[in-house]
Amino acid sequence: MADTSYLTWPFFEDRHGDLAVELQAWAAQELAGLDHSDTDALCQDLVARLSRDGWAVHSGVDPADAGAKLDVRTLCLIRETLAYHDGLADFSFAMQGLGTGAISLFGTDTQKAEWLPKTRSGTAISAFALTEPQSGSDVANSTMTAQRDGDEYVLNGEKTWISNGGIADVYTLFARTGEAPGARGLSAFILPAGLPGFEIAERQETIAPHPLATLRFTNCRIPASAMIGDPGQGFKIAMSVLDVFRSTVAAAALGFARRALDEATARVKARHVQGAPLADLQMVQGHIADMALKIDASALLVYRAAWAKDMGAPRVTREAAMAKLFSTDEAQKVIDTAVQLFGGDGVRSGMMVEKLYREIRALRIYEGASDVQRVVIAREALKD
C-alpha cells in the first residue's frame, strides 16, 4: 500500500500500525493470483488461511476473557487491507465477524464458548440472516416468525441476500416473536446449518460473485436456549451489531479506493500521450488530486467512528452512518475515475480496476443503503 502515513494519526496505537504493516506483507504474498473460478471453495479456503495465520481471531471476542471487546479499529484496518488486495478475502473475514457479532456483544458465556472458538479458528463459517424479501433496511417490517412451543421455537419464513448462505455452519437469525408490534417484537437466535425444516431455497449471482442465498424455514425447530439476549431484543441487537460493523464496510470501501488510486497513479506515470506521460497533463493531475482528497476524507471519517466506539461510546450511529455513506459513495467515484484513466483497458475483464468497479457497487447497498444512511444522519442531527 503506497500511503501508510495515516497509521501515525492519533486514532491509532502502536499495535494497530504494527498489525497493518504485518497484514499488508501477508496479503501481498497470500492473496496474489487467487483462483476465483469457484466462489464457494475460495471463500472456504480464505477463511482457512485467515484462521491458520491468526487473523480470524480478531473477528470475535475471546470467550476466555470476560472483559474482552471487539476492537473496531483493528476490524477496520484488517478490512481495509484485505479489500485492497482481494474483495473476497475482505468478505470472508468480515462475515466471520458480522455473523457472530451478536454472540460477541450479547451472547451468554455458554453461547460464546460454543461458537466463538470455532469461528475464530476457522472451523465454522458464520452468517448474519436479517434481510427478507419485503424488508431490507426496514428491519421493523420483518415477517419471519419464531413461535414458542414449550422449550423450543418454531421458525417459519424466508431470509434473502444472506452472505455465506449455503456455506455457513452457523447463522445469526432474526425473527418475529411477537412481544410487541414493529421493531420491538423481534428476537435473535443462533441457528446451526442443516436442521430439519431449514433449506437453501436459491443461490443468488451478482456482478461481483459472493456466496449469497435465500433461506427458507418450514416448521424448523430450535431450542429456546438458542435465543441471544431476551425476547423482543432482536432489533436492538441487530442495530448494535451494525453500529460496529457499518464502520468496517466503510473501511473496505476505503481499501478499494486506495487500490484504485495506486493503480491509476502507476498507469498515468507509465502511459504516454504525444510523447509525454499522462501524469504531465493538468487535467489528469486534477483527477489524481480529487481521488487522494476523497480517500483521506474517507479515512478520517472511518477511523473517527472506529476510535469513538473503541473509546467507549455506547452508540456511534451518526459517526458510522457518515463513514459508510461518504466512504462508499466516494470510493465509487474514485474507482470510476481510475477506470476512465485506464481508457479501454479499464473495462477489460480481469483488469484490477474493472474488478474494483464491480466490487464497490454492492457496498453502497448492503448494511444500510446510501439514502438510508442519509435518513439516519438527518435523524441524529435533528435530535434535541
N, C-alpha and C positions, 0 to 999 in steps of 0.2 A: 504494500500500500504506500503510495508516494508520500502522502501527507500524514505524519503521525504527531504533528505539533499539538493537536487538540488533546493528546494524552497528558499534557502538562497543565491543562486547565484545572482550576481549583475544585471542580466537581469530583475529581478522582483522588484516590490514594495510590501510593506507590504500587501496591499489589495489583491494581487494575491495569496500570501500564505494563507491568511485567506479564500479566496474563495476556494482554492484547498482542504483545510482541511475540510471545511463545506460540499463541494460536495462529498468528499470521504465518510463522515459519512452518507450523504443522500443516496448515491448509494448503500452502503453496506446494507441498510435497504430496499430501494425501488426496487432494481434490483435483489434481491435474489429470485431464484426459479420461474423465469418468464416462462409462458406457451408459447412456440414457435410453437405450432401446427397450428396457423393461423397467418401468417406473416403480412398480411394487418391489421388485427384487433390489433395485438400487436403494430405495428408502430403507429397506431392512438391513442392507449392507452398511449404509451410512450410520444408522443407529448403532450397529455393532462396532464400527470404527470409532465413533464418538465415545462410546462407552469403554471400549478397550483402552483408549488413551486418556481417559479421565475427564473428558469434557462434559459428558452427560450428567455427572454428579451435580453440576450447577443448576440442572433443570428443576430440582425439587429440594426441599429441606432435608437435612439429615435427621431421620427419626430417632436416632440415639441421642440427639442434642435437643433437650426440652426447650431451649430458648432460641433455636435456630430460626432465621427468617430468610426469605428469598432476597438475594442481593440483586436489585433491579439494574444497577449499573453494570454488573457482571453479565446479566442476561442480555442487556443491550449491546455491550461490546462483543459478546460472542455472536449474536445475530448479525451485527454489522459486518464483522469479519468473515463469517461464513457466507453471507449473501454476496459479499464482494467476489468470492471465488466460485460459488455454485448455489443456485436458488434452491435445489432440492436438499442440499446439506443444511441450509438455514431452516427449511421446512421441517426436516427430520429432527433437528434439535428443538425447534420451537414447540412442536407438538408434544414432545416428552414433557415439556414444562406446562403448556396450556392444558393438556389432557389431565394432568394430576394437580393443577394449580389449586382446585377446590380442596383436595385432600391435604396439600401442604398448608393451606391457610385455615381450613375449618375442620379437617378430619380428626377423628379420635386417635388416641395413641395406637389402638389396635388397627385401625384403618391405615394409618401411616406405616406401621411396622409391616403390614401385609403387602402393600403395593409400592411404596416409595423405593425400597431397596431393589425391587425388580425393574422399575423404570429408570432409576439412576444407574443401574448396572447394564441396562440394555436387554435384559431377559424378558421384558414385556414392553410392548409398544402401546402408547396411550392415545386417546382421542377425546374430544370435547363435543358432546352432542346437544346443541342448543337450538339451532335453526330448524324451522319447519316449513312446509310448502307455502303456508299463508302468513308466516311470521319470521321475518329476518331480523332487522334491527328492532322491530316492535315485539320484544320478548314477552311483554304482558299479554299478547294475543295468542300465546301458545295454547294448543288444544289437546296435546297428548296427555293421557290420564294415567295416574297411578292410584288404583283403588285399594284401600286397606282391606285385607281379608285375613283376620287372625294375626299370625306372626309374619305375614307376607304382604307384599304389594303386587298387584296385578297390572301390568303395563299394556296399554293399547294406544296405537297411533303411529305416526311416522316422524322421522327426522331426515333432513336432506342437506346436501352440500356439506357433509361431515368429513372433514380432513382425517385421513388414515382410516376411513370407513372401508372395511373389507380386509384390512391387515392388522388392525389394532387387537390387542389382547384384553384391554380394559377401556371402558368408556365412562366418562363422567356425563350423566344423563339428567336432563331437567324435564319434569313432568308435573301436570296439574294434580294436586292432592286435595284442592277444594276448601282450604281453610277460610278463604275469602275470595271475592272476585278479583280479576285482573292480576297484577303483579304479586299480590300478597297471598295468592293461592298456589304458588309453585314451590316445589321441593327438589332437592338434588340427591342423586343416587350414584353409587358405584355399580357398574354393570360389567361383569366378565363376558367376553365373547363366547358364543357357542351355546347359549342357553336355549332350551325349547321355547318356541314362540318368537324367537329373535332371528330375523333373516336380513340378508343384504338384498334389497329389492332392485337396486340399479347401481351400476358403476357409471360415473359421470366423467366425460372427457372435456378438457379445457385447452385454451391456446398455449398454456404452459403446463404440461402434464404433471399432475399431482394425484395421489390416491384420494379419491373422493367418492362418496356413495350416499344413496338414500337407504335409510334403515327402516324396517317395518317390524312392529311389535303386535302380536296377536295373543292375548292372554299369557303373556310372558311373566313368570313369577320370580320375584327376588325376595330375599329375607328382609324384614324390617330393619335389621342391623346394617343394611346396605345404604341407608339414608345418611347423607352428610349434613351435619348440623341438625336443626329442629324442623318439624313440619312447617311449611309456609316461608322458610328462609331462602328458598331457591333463587329468587330474584336478587336478593341482597348478595348471596354467594356469587352468582354469575357476574354481577356488576363489580364486585370486589376483585374477582379474578381478572376481568377485562381491564380494571383500573391499573393492574400491574402489567399485564401483557400487551395492552394497547401501545404503551411506550416502546415495547420491543418491536412491534410492527413498524413503527416509525424508524427504528434503528436499522431494520432490514432494508427499508427503502433508502436510507442513507448509504448503506453498503452498496446497493445497486448504483446509486448516483455517483459515488466515489469511483466505482469501476468504470462507469461511462465517461467520466471526466478524464481518467487516466488513459482510456482507450482513445478518446478524442484528441487529447494532447499529443500522444505519440503519433497519431495519424497526421495531424496538421503540421507537425515538425518534419515528417518523412515525405509527405505528398507535395510535389512541386507543380505549380501552375505558372506558365510563362516564365520559366527559369528561376522561380523563387519559391520557397516553402509557403504553403498555405498560411502558416503561422505569421508571416510577414504582413498579411492583409489586415487592415484595421477592422474590417467587418468581422473577421474570424476572431481577432483578439477580443472584440466586444462580446462575442458568444462565449468565449472561454471565461471571460470575467464574470458574466452573468451566471454561468454554471458554478464557478467557485463561490460566488456570493450566496447562491441558493443552498449550496452544501454546508457552508459554515453556519448560516442562519438556521438550517435544519438541525445541525449538530447541537447548537446552543439550546434549542427547544427540547430536543430528545433528552439530553443529559441534565437539563434543568428539572424535567419531570422525574427522571430516574433518581437524581440526587434528593429531591424533595421527599420521595417515597422512602428512600433508604434512611433519611434523617428522622423518620418517624411520623410524617404526615399521615393521618388516618385515611384520607382520600386525596387523590390528585386528579380528580375528574377533569377539571379545567385544563390543567397542565398537560395531561395525557392526550386529551382531545385536540389541543392546539398542536402538540407534537405530531400526532398522527395525521391530522388534516394537512398541515403545512408540508411535512416531510414527504408524504406520499404524492401529493399534488405536484410539488416542486421537483421531486425525483422523476416524475413522468415528463416534465418539461426538459430537465437536464438530459434524459435519455433520448428524447425526441430530437434535441439539438445535436447530440452525438451521432444519431442516425443520419441527420441531414449533412453533417460534416464529412461523413463517410461516403456520401453520394450513393451510387448504385450498390456499392458493396455493403451499405448499411442495411439493405433489405435482403441481402443474400442469406439464404438459410444456412444456419450453422455459425454465422459470424457472432462474436460476443455481443455487439450492440443490438443485433437482431434478437438474440436470446433475452437480453435485458428488456427490450421493448415488449416482449410477450410476458415476461415475469412481473413487471411492475404494475400492470393494469389491475390485477386482482387485489392488490394491496389497498387500492382506493375504494374497495367494496367491503371486504371481509373485516370482521370485528368492528363494525360500525362504518357505514359508507360516509363519504366526504360530506354530503349535505346533512347527514345525521350529526356529524361532529359539529357542524355549524350551529345546529339546534342546541346541542349540549353546551357549547361555548356561550351562546346567547343567554341560555337559562342561567348559567353560572354568573354571567356578567350582570344580569338583571336582578339577582338576589339582593335582598336588603342586607 
